Amino acid sequence: MKSKWKIIYILMTAAIACMLVILFIWQSPSPKTIPLQTLPHDIKPPSAYSSSATLAAVGDVLIHSQVYDQAKTKNGYDFKPMFEKVKPVIQSADIAVANQESMMGGEALGLSTYPAFNSPFEIGDALKDAGFNVVTMANNHTLDHGEKAIKNAIHYWDKIHMVHTGSFLSKKDQNTLCIVKKNNIKFAFLAYTYGTNGIPTPEHKDYLVNRINIPQMKKDIAKAKKSADVIVVALHFGIEYQTMPNTEQKQLVKTLADSGVDIIIGNHPHVLQPVQWVHGKGSHKTFVVYSLGNFISGQDELNRQLGGILKVKVTKTVTKDGKTIAVTNPQFTPTWVDQKNYQIIPLLYAQDFGLKNEDQLYKQVTAHMKTWVPSLSMYRPTQKVISQ
C-alpha cells in the first residue's frame, strides 16, 4: 500500500513540474522574436569576444553674431543647413563629440558675440541633427554669462538627450562619471579648461567648470578607469592661433598618457595642430590631436576657417587572460567654413564653393596634420556624399 502511494506521489510531482515548465515556456517570448534594440543593457556578452566602435571629434563650435544672424528665421534660428555637407561623415561614427565653446544660454537671456558669447538653443538642435551625441563644455567662455547661462544650456542638453561634460549644476553631478556605452565598450568623457578669461568661479561652485588641475584630473582618471574601458579627455589649452603645440601642452599630454588616458582631444587655438602618438608608462599609448581648429565660427582669417573631423577606431578584446583596448586607424577629414553662409565644407571640395587654391591648401593641411604621424589617413568623402 505504501508503495502504491509513493508511486502516486512521484507521478503527481512530475506532472506538476511538467505543467510549470510548460507554463514558463508559454509565457516567455522566444529570444529570436525580441528586436535587438529592446534587449536589456545589462545582458552580458560572451566571456571571450572582440568588439569595435568608432569615435569622431571636431573642434570649436563658436557662434559669433554673423553666424546666428545667418541662421535667423521667422520663428527662431536654424543652423542645420550649415552642417549638411559634413553630416554624412559625422553620422558614420558610432559616437561623435563636439566642443560647444559658446555657451548655449538661449535667446531669452540675450544673444551675444565676442568677447562674451551666448548662443541660441537651436545650435544644440543642429548638432543633434548632424549626428553628435556628446558635447564638452569646459572652455574659456563657460562663465561668460554666469551660472544662469550654464543652467539654461545644461537643461536644454538634457531636454534633447545630448550627453555633456565639463560643466555641471552640482558637486554631485561633477562627481558622476560621463560614460557612453557602444557595442559593449564603455567610453568615459572628461573635459577641462586652462581658464575662463579671468572670470572667477562663484564661491563654493567650482563644479560650474572643470579647470586643468593635475591632482584632480589624476583622481578623475583613476575613478574612470574603474568603470569604463576607454578614457577620452578633452583639453581646452594652448596658445591661440599657434599652429604647433607648446611645451606646456606636451607636458600635460604626457602626464595624462602616464595616467592611462587613451584619447586626448585638444581645442582652443582656433587653428589646426598636428596629431601624435604619445607613449605613457609601460606599454600604454595615447592618441592626441593637439587642436582641431574651428569647426564653425565667424572668424574670417583663412587658417581660422579650417578645422576637421578626426575619427578613430577603438577595439575591445576580452579573453580568459583579461581585457585589452586598442586605438587604431586614425583618420582626418579637413573642413572649411564658407563665409557666405557659414556652411561647413569638406576641404577637398571647397573650390566648388568658391575657395581659391583649394588643392594647394589641402596638401598643406595634410602635411601639417601628418607631421608626427605620417600614416594618418586622410578621408576623402565622395562628391555624391556632400551633394546629398
Buried (B, 14 or more C-beta within 10 A) or exposed (E): EEEEEEEEEEEEEEEEEEEEEEEEEEEEEEEEEEEEEEEEEEEEEEEEEEBBBBBBBBBBBBBBEBBBEBBEEEEEBBBBEBBBBBBBBBEBBBBBBBBBBBBBBBBEBEBBBBEBBBBBBBBBBBBBBBBBBBBBBBBBBBBBBBEEBBBBBBEBBEEEEBBBBBBBBEEEEBEEBBBBEBBBBBBBBBBBBBBBEEBEBEEEBBBBBBBBEEEEBBEBBEBBBEEBBBBBBBBBBBBEEBBBBBEEBBEBBBBBBBBBBBBBBBBBBBBBBBBBBBEBEEEBEBBBBBBBBBBBBBBEEBBBBBBBBBBBBBBBBBEEEEEEBBBEBBBBBBBBBBBEEBBBBBBBBBBEBEBEEBEEBBEBBBEBBBBEBEEBEBBEBEEEBBEE
